[in-house]
Amino acid sequence: MILIADSGASKTDWSCIRKQTFERMSFISQGYNPNYISSADMVEDIRNSLPESFPAEQVSEIYFYGAGVTPLQYPFMTDTLLKVFRNAETVFIAMDTLASCRALLGTEPGFAAILGTGANTCLYDGENECFNVDSCGFILGDEGSGGYLGKRMITDYIRRNMPSRVYRLVGEALGYGNDELLDIIYTRPFPNRFCAQYARFIREHTDFDPYFPELVTDAFRKFFDRIVTRYDHYRSYKFNAVGSVAYHFRDLLDPVVAEYGMEIGKIAKAPMDGLVEYHTAKLSKNKE
């Protein structure tokens, strides 16, 4: 069996495929950024997330794509996964950007973006990621992401930089005072997840007041200004993206893409179906 994992800041989607029948089994665990989780905690969470009677000993190949998983973290991830799936002979580790490329483009070269809890982009040569403008993560960047949207809204709330009726609505949704919000973001773990959870609230209220769609549109423009336009000849590529923000804010994303002279390509909510298709095609080709 081969096991595919797409690990974002919020959760990890897993799919296991039997090599002979292509039968698929899926499950979900928490997200695993190796910069913020220990090997022991990751092992425990994976084991607790496995479906009942999951045949972990039959997993022979693992393809793990993760947010924050730089080459420096590959040995850590490999060793950790082998503690759960001890018989795996192949353990492939890569950044989540490669997952987006393979899910959106298959074996075709092009441009791929991630707009979910976090944000990222890269160029793809049909097999591997070949160039990346760093998103700089939640603290320094991630423009256009769910974390960025929530961060912007919370900042505006603390500064009262929003219409009074929006201020009252946001205050009810947050349920925290200014000092509590600053404490959560600056001292507690996973502030990106905390902020990103409010992307859904923003989506649900885009018709309530122009503040909300204007916030989102501005975030997408900053995503283009600071990241996408840093790619040479970026207008020559179609804009392909994966992630909940790209998918659920499509009506606000499309005009910004057009504004910057790019053509919309494939937009997917999550990469797993595309990854399964990619790896299944590889299996089929190897059988020929």
Secondary structure, 3 states (H helix, E strand, C coil): CEEEEEECCCEEEEEEECCCCCCEEEEEEECCCCCCCCHHHHHHHHHHHCCCCCCHHHCCEEEEEECCCCHHHHHHHHHHHHHHCCCCCEEEEEEHHHHHHHHHHCCCCEEEEEECCCEEEEEECCCCEEECCCCCHHHHCCCCCHHHHHHHHHHHHHCCCCCHHHHHHHHHHHCCCHHHHHHHHHHCCCHHHHHHCCHHHHHHCCCCCCHHHHHHHHHHHHHHHHCHHHCCCHHHCEEEEECHHHHHCHHHHHHHHHHCCCEEEEEECCCHHHHHHHHHHHHHHHHC
